[in-house]
Each structure stands twice: as C-alpha cells, then as structure tokens.
C-alpha cells in the first residue's frame, strides 16, 4: 500500500484465473488450497507474493523467487508450464499440489500433467475419500481427492489404505491397513532445480 514500495518476498504463490473459472464444474472452494498455504506461510512469518499465472510469459517472470508454490493450480496454459519448467531447469524450486497442470486454461483435461517432467510424475487416475499417509511415527489420516501417480522421482511418503468400513466414530480417521505403491509426496531434481509434489489437496489440513 506504500507508494514505491517493493516486495522483498522470495516465495511466490500462484493464483490462476482459469482455475478459478473452471474448478470442479464451478465449485466455490477453488481457493481452499491457497488459503491453507497462506495460513502456513503467515504463521511461519515467511513473506510471499501472489503470482498471476496468466501474467507469466517465461522463466524471467519468476527468477526473483527462491520457491514457487502451485497450490492445486489445475488449469494452466502451455506457455505458463513452459515458464515453470524453464525456471526449475535454471535452478528454481517448485512445490506443486494435486491437480496442478492436469487441465489447460480452457477447462479441458490433458492426458497427463503438463509439468510431468519437472515433477517426475505421470497421472494414472484419482480417488476421493479417506486414506492415510506413511509417516515415521505411524500413518497420518487424510482426506480429499488423491491423485494416483507413477513416479521416477524420490518418494518421501506413500499412500496407506484404510479399512473400507470407515470410522466407527464417524470422523475421518478410519483404521489404516497397509501401505500401497501410490506415492503421496515425491521430490525430483530437474536440471539445476528441484521440485516437490504432494498428490492430494493438502491445504485444508
């Protein structure tokens, strides 16, 4: 708000007009992921800018940032994705979530993630509901739309199946059964940069 003020933020979080327009057939919770990551960054006192996806023409528009967050940025243009890929190749870091780049800017689903190479993943479908995440202290309950992906990247955590009968308490904490082969969190080196991908809409958590 101050005249001639310049942001010193080294983190950029992407907002996409196309994602807002086409998100899940017009559902109003398109901003849930942005809200969740904003709360985390503010709580950790980490300054960040909002980057408008439609204004990114190349990696040059991102070079000031040490980290770019793609908070379930589902609908993205080829030009934007090329800029992100170039940014990572040049040494940038990206954190991507859920359906990021799985749809184009006109609302059509792609056969695979446009950012599959930088992220080190490939789409194999999705499922919605309760599941658990492999963690050192034991499985952590989660819920949401889970992206089933194959990955050539380093897997940091895997999906854990839960009892199909659900929770006897009615909460989203059904009994974990066994780990599956589906990755939940992966990290990938691409060129000089690095990416992390989270395979579900983690923002509400």
N, C-alpha and C positions, 0 to 999 in steps of 0.2 A: 504493500500500500504506500510505501515511501517513494517519493519521486526519485528516479535514477537508481533505485536500489537494485542490486544484482544478487541473485541466489548463489550461495556457496555450496548448495547440495551436491553430493557426489552419487546420490541414488536417484534414479528416475523410475517412476511407476507409470505404466502405460494405460491411458484411457482411450477407448475406441468407440467412435460414434456408430460404426457399423455393428459392433457387438451390442450396444445399447438398443439399436433398432431391431435386430433380428434375434436377440437372445431368447432361445427356447420358446418360439412362437409368441413373442410379445410378453413373456413373463416379466414382472416388475422387480424381480430380485437380481437383476443383472449386476448391480453394484455391490453385492454381498462380499465378493472376494476382495474388491478394492477397499471396502470398509474394514475388513479383517486385517489386511496388511497395513492399512493406515494406522489402526489402533496399535499394532505391534511396533511400528516404526516410531510413532509418537511416544509410546511408553518407554522405548529404549533411547529416546532423545536423539534420534537419527533424522536430520533434515532430509527431505525428499521433494522432488518436483513431480508434477503430473505432466507426462508427455502425451500429446495427442497423436495417436497413430497415423491419422490421415495427414499430418504435417511432417512426417518423417519420409524424406526422399532418398536418403543414403546414410551410410555409417557416420558421415561427417556430422549429422544432426545429433549423434549420440556420444561423440568422442569425449565430451566433458565428464561423462559418468563412469564411475568405477563399477556400478551394478545397475542393470536394468531389470525391473520386475514386470513380468507379464501375468497379471492376475486373472487367469481364465479368460484371456483375450482371444475369444473364439474366432471372431470374424476379422480377418486381416487381408490386406492386398498382397499380391506377389511382390510389389515394389517395397512394401514395408518389411516383408520377410527377408528379402534380399539384403536390405539395410541391416537388419538384425544379424543375419549370417555373416556379413562382412565385418560388422562391429566385433563379433566374437572372434573371427579369424584374426583380427588385428590386435587381440589381447583383451577384449571386453569380457565381462561376466554377466550371465543372464540366469534369472530364476523364473521358470515357467510353470504354470499350473493347469491341470485339467485339459480342457478342450482347446487350449491355445493353438492357433493356426490351423485348426481342423476344418474351418469354413472360410470362404472367401468374403470379400467386402459387399457382395450382393446377396449373401444369405445362403449360398449353395455349399453343400458339403463336399470337401475334397476326398479323393480316395485314400489319402494319408495326410499326416501332418506336413504342412509346408516347411516346417522347421525340423523335420525328422533327422536330417543330417547333423545340424549343430547339437540337437538334444540327444542324439543317439538312440532314438526310439522309432517304432513303427506301430500303427494302430491295428488292433485285432478285434475291436468291438468295445462294448461298455456294459456295465451293470449298475443298477441303482438299489440302494438299501444299506443295511448294516454290514459291517465287516470289522476286521481288526488289523493293526499294523504291527509287524515284527519289531520289538524293541528289546534292548538289553535286559531290562527288568521284568519283561513279560509282555504279552500282547496288549496293545493300547486300542480301546474301542474307537470306532469312527463310523461315520455315516455320510452318504452323499452319492454322487454319480462317479463311479470308479472306472477309469479308462484302462482297459486291458491292452497292454503294450508288450511287444517283444523289444529287447534292448541289447545293443552291442556295448553299452556303457557299463560303468561300475555300479553295481546295485548296492545301495546303502540300507534298504529295508524292503521286505516283501509283504505281500498281502497274506493275511491269515483268514481262513474260512471260519465261519461261526455256525453254531447249531441252527439248522433251518427252522426249528420250533420257535426260535426267538427268545426273548427275555421273559421270564416268569413275572418279573416286576413291572413289565410294561415300558421300561426305559430302553435306550439304545445301547444296551450293554449285554448282548447275548453271549453265551458261553463260547469262547474260542476253541476250535477243534484242532486244525493242523495248518501249517504253512503251505501255500500254493507256490507255483512257479511265477506268478504275476508280480512284477516289480511295483513298488509304491513310490520309492524315491531312488533316482539314479543321478549320477554325476558323470559328465563327459568332457573330455578335452577335445577342442576343435580349433585347429590352427594354433594360435598363441593364447587363446582364451579358454574359458571353462563355463559349463552350464550345469544347472541342477534342475531336474524336472520332478514335480510331485503329481502323481497320477489321479488325484481327486480334488474336488473343490474344498480345500482345507480352510479357507478364510473364515467361515462361520465358527470354526473351532478355536 
